[in-house]
């Protein structure tokens, strides 16, 4: 909402040599089209973050990064958090800031199957996932699962999968008992 600050940000980007890769706009963050962004940085109060969160999730591609200063999105755990020491004390804020980052998650929730008798059930809350699986009807002992943007990994004793989540397909590689092979799951529902 401050055109002078936008001008200053553009000049700082030019001085840093990144002006061709950054865009700054004066406007209403709750109405902005962010669908083409690869990174969005936000410094808003929690009540405004609550209003912005569904818009970001609806508009942004999986893997896009969202960075906030001081405040977090309700119910959505950050993928990364850092404390940054300020070069000088800021009135009302102290001498350090907390920065948070999220990757917009792919929509992996649902049932998936792959040739060879593989079945998955993925439960998802933002980027937090739990993966249950069977092979030829026998349960797989899966104890770790992670979703970062479109990258899905899960593992258990003697088994590990790493792949990319698409709208209707999870394509990757499975390692089982020391052997690696490609594996592609199709969305069942």
C-alpha positions as CSV (number, residue, x, y, z in Angstrom):
1,X,0.0,0.0,0.0
2,X,3.1,2.3,0.1
3,X,4.3,3.1,-3.4
4,X,7.5,4.7,-2.0
5,X,8.4,1.4,-0.3
6,X,7.8,-0.5,-3.5
7,X,10.1,2.0,-5.4
8,X,12.7,1.4,-2.7
9,X,12.4,-2.4,-3.0
10,X,12.7,-2.2,-6.8
11,X,15.9,-0.1,-6.4
12,X,17.3,-2.5,-3.8
13,X,16.6,-5.4,-6.1
14,X,18.4,-3.6,-8.9
15,X,21.4,-2.9,-6.7
16,X,21.5,-6.6,-5.7
17,X,21.4,-7.7,-9.3
18,X,18.1,-9.5,-9.1
19,X,15.7,-7.0,-10.6
20,X,15.0,-9.2,-13.6
21,X,13.8,-12.0,-11.2
22,X,11.7,-10.0,-8.7
23,X,8.5,-8.1,-9.0
24,X,7.1,-5.6,-6.4
25,X,3.6,-4.2,-6.5
26,X,1.6,-1.7,-4.5
27,X,-1.9,-3.2,-3.9
28,X,-4.2,-5.3,-1.8
29,X,-2.5,-8.6,-0.9
30,X,-5.9,-10.1,-0.4
31,X,-6.9,-9.4,-4.0
32,X,-3.5,-9.9,-5.8
33,X,-3.1,-12.6,-8.4
34,X,-0.1,-14.7,-7.2
35,X,-0.6,-17.6,-9.5
36,X,2.6,-17.0,-11.4
37,X,4.9,-16.4,-8.4
38,X,7.6,-18.8,-7.4
39,X,8.1,-17.1,-4.0
40,X,5.7,-14.9,-2.1
41,X,6.9,-12.9,1.0
42,X,4.4,-11.6,3.4
43,X,4.5,-9.5,6.5
44,X,0.9,-9.4,7.8
45,X,-0.8,-9.7,11.1
46,X,-2.3,-13.2,11.9
47,X,-5.9,-12.1,11.1
48,X,-4.9,-11.1,7.6
49,X,-2.8,-14.2,7.1
50,X,-5.9,-16.2,7.9
51,X,-7.7,-14.4,5.0
52,X,-4.8,-14.8,2.7
53,X,-4.0,-18.5,3.3
54,X,-6.9,-20.1,1.3
55,X,-6.1,-17.8,-1.6
56,X,-2.4,-18.8,-1.7
57,X,-3.3,-22.5,-1.5
58,X,-5.9,-22.1,-4.3
59,X,-3.7,-20.0,-6.7
60,X,-0.2,-21.2,-6.3
61,X,1.5,-24.1,-7.9
62,X,2.8,-27.0,-5.7
63,X,6.4,-26.3,-4.7
64,X,5.9,-22.5,-4.6
65,X,7.5,-21.0,-1.5
66,X,5.7,-18.7,0.9
67,X,7.8,-16.7,3.4
68,X,6.4,-14.8,6.4
69,X,7.9,-12.6,9.0
70,X,7.0,-13.0,12.7
71,X,3.6,-14.7,12.2
72,X,2.5,-18.1,11.0
73,X,-0.5,-19.5,9.2
74,X,-3.1,-21.1,11.5
75,X,-3.0,-24.9,11.4
76,X,-0.2,-25.1,8.9
77,X,3.3,-26.0,10.3
78,X,6.2,-24.2,8.6
79,X,8.6,-26.3,6.5
80,X,11.5,-24.2,7.8
81,X,11.9,-21.5,10.5
82,X,15.0,-19.3,11.1
83,X,15.8,-16.6,13.7
84,X,17.6,-13.7,12.1
85,X,19.7,-11.3,14.1
86,X,19.0,-7.7,13.2
87,X,21.9,-5.3,12.5
88,X,20.3,-2.8,14.9
89,X,17.6,-2.9,17.5
90,X,14.1,-2.3,16.1
91,X,11.6,-0.5,18.4
92,X,8.9,-2.9,19.6
93,X,10.6,-5.9,18.0
94,X,13.9,-6.3,19.7
95,X,17.1,-7.4,18.0
96,X,16.0,-10.5,16.2
97,X,13.2,-11.6,13.9
98,X,11.6,-15.0,13.2
99,X,11.2,-16.0,9.5
100,X,9.0,-18.9,8.4
101,X,8.8,-20.7,5.0
102,X,6.3,-23.1,3.6
103,X,6.2,-25.0,0.3
104,X,2.7,-25.1,-1.3
105,X,1.9,-28.8,-1.1
106,X,0.7,-31.0,-4.0
107,X,-2.6,-32.7,-3.4
108,X,-1.6,-36.2,-2.6
109,X,-4.5,-37.3,-0.4
110,X,-6.4,-40.3,-1.6
111,X,-6.0,-43.9,-2.8
112,X,-3.3,-44.8,-5.3
113,X,-2.3,-48.1,-7.1
114,X,0.6,-49.3,-9.2
115,X,1.3,-52.4,-11.3
116,X,2.7,-55.3,-9.4
117,X,0.1,-55.2,-6.5
118,X,1.1,-51.9,-5.0
119,X,-1.6,-49.9,-3.1
120,X,-1.3,-46.7,-1.2
121,X,-3.6,-44.7,1.0
122,X,-2.3,-41.1,1.7
123,X,-3.7,-39.0,4.5
124,X,-2.8,-35.3,4.2
125,X,-3.1,-32.1,6.2
126,X,-1.3,-29.4,4.2
127,X,2.2,-30.9,3.8
128,X,1.9,-33.3,6.7
129,X,1.3,-36.8,5.3
130,X,0.8,-40.3,6.5
131,X,1.3,-43.1,4.0
132,X,-0.2,-46.6,4.4
133,X,0.6,-49.2,1.9
134,X,0.2,-52.8,0.8
135,X,2.0,-55.0,-1.6
136,X,0.0,-58.0,-2.9
137,X,-2.4,-57.4,0.0
138,X,0.3,-57.6,2.7
139,X,0.7,-54.4,4.7
140,X,4.0,-52.5,4.3
141,X,5.7,-51.3,7.5
142,X,6.0,-47.6,6.6
143,X,7.2,-45.4,9.4
144,X,8.4,-42.2,7.7
145,X,6.6,-40.0,5.1
146,X,7.3,-36.4,3.9
147,X,5.7,-34.1,1.3
148,X,7.7,-31.0,0.2
149,X,5.9,-29.3,-2.6
150,X,5.5,-32.0,-5.2
151,X,8.3,-34.3,-3.7
152,X,6.9,-37.3,-1.8
153,X,9.1,-39.7,0.1
154,X,8.1,-42.6,2.4
155,X,10.1,-45.4,3.9
156,X,10.2,-48.3,6.3
157,X,12.5,-51.2,7.0
158,X,14.1,-52.3,3.7
159,X,11.9,-50.0,1.6
160,X,12.1,-46.4,0.4
161,X,10.2,-44.4,-2.2
162,X,11.0,-41.0,-3.7
163,X,8.9,-39.4,-6.4
164,X,6.9,-36.5,-7.7
165,X,3.2,-36.0,-7.2
166,X,1.1,-34.9,-10.2
167,X,-2.6,-34.4,-10.4
168,X,-3.3,-38.1,-11.3
169,X,0.1,-39.8,-11.0
170,X,2.9,-40.2,-8.5
171,X,6.1,-41.1,-10.5
172,X,9.3,-42.1,-8.8
173,X,11.6,-44.8,-7.8
174,X,11.3,-47.6,-5.1
175,X,14.2,-49.2,-3.4
176,X,13.4,-52.5,-1.9
177,X,15.9,-54.9,-0.4
178,X,18.8,-53.0,-2.0
179,X,17.3,-53.0,-5.5
180,X,16.0,-49.8,-7.2
181,X,13.3,-49.7,-9.9
182,X,10.9,-47.1,-11.3
183,X,7.4,-47.1,-9.9
184,X,4.4,-45.0,-11.0
185,X,1.1,-44.9,-9.0
186,X,-2.2,-43.8,-10.5
187,X,-4.8,-42.0,-8.5
188,X,-7.7,-44.4,-7.8
189,X,-9.8,-41.7,-5.9
